[in-house]
Amino acid sequence: MSKLEADVFSHRDVIEDVCLCLTTLFTTRKYSVPLDRDFGLEMDALDEPSPRAMALIRSAIYSAADKYEPRAEIISVAFEVISDAEDDKVVPVISWKLKEEYL
């Protein structure tokens, strides 16, 4: 394997690893991890009105990523509203990039 192939392979692995780590971080309920109760996102925002919930979730995403995933830089957090017959669901859409020092 050439150096270029090794660099591309390892770069792809880093991106996949960061993506997996962010997914785990953002789908874990805060206080549910026994040795790190601060890991994850608080779910209190789920009971708030949509504008307040979106602000709370956006803030929590930025804070959690800064604390637990130093390789990622969150670019934006937008929200997609999914409507069905019973209710509306607000789903965060997170854009991120790998920080330059990890490229």
GIPEBEL-V428847 format. One record per backbone hydrogen bond with DSSP energy under -1.0 kcal/mol. CO is the residue of the C=O (numbers start at 1). NH is the residue of the N-H. If there is no record, write none. Layout:
BEGIN
co=CO nh=NH
co=CO nh=NH
END
This chain:
BEGIN
co=2 nh=6
co=3 nh=7
co=4 nh=8
co=5 nh=9
co=6 nh=10
co=7 nh=11
co=8 nh=12
co=9 nh=13
co=10 nh=14
co=11 nh=15
co=12 nh=16
co=13 nh=17
co=14 nh=18
co=15 nh=19
co=16 nh=20
co=17 nh=21
co=18 nh=22
co=19 nh=23
co=20 nh=24
co=21 nh=25
co=22 nh=26
co=23 nh=27
co=28 nh=41
co=29 nh=32
co=33 nh=36
co=36 nh=39
co=37 nh=31
co=41 nh=30
co=43 nh=46
co=44 nh=47
co=45 nh=48
co=49 nh=53
co=50 nh=54
co=51 nh=55
co=52 nh=56
co=53 nh=57
co=54 nh=58
co=55 nh=59
co=56 nh=60
co=57 nh=61
co=58 nh=62
co=59 nh=63
co=60 nh=64
co=61 nh=65
co=62 nh=66
co=63 nh=67
co=64 nh=68
co=65 nh=69
co=69 nh=72
co=71 nh=99
co=73 nh=97
co=76 nh=95
co=78 nh=93
co=80 nh=91
co=82 nh=89
co=87 nh=84
co=89 nh=82
co=91 nh=80
co=93 nh=78
co=95 nh=75
co=95 nh=76
co=97 nh=73
co=99 nh=102
co=100 nh=103
END
